């Protein structure tokens, strides 16, 4: 099958350099790379969350306000807990 790739000069130079390094054609480099990609039958291993937490807050703030809280300096007083 014939495929046309529109690569930047840098991308083509990298492909050529890899082909020269391995003493194979650019086509072979691309073909080997394509063969290493997962097929539809192969499933990509999913990563599960390492930490999940639930709970309720009595402050009345919403999770969507967390960026604002951090910008206001929330959490900047950690050193007071380390002194105790």
Secondary structure, DSSP 8 states (H G I E B T S, - for coil): --------HHHHHHHHHHHHHHTS-HHHHHHHHHHTS--SSS-------S-------SS---GGGHHHHHHTTTTTTHHHHHH-
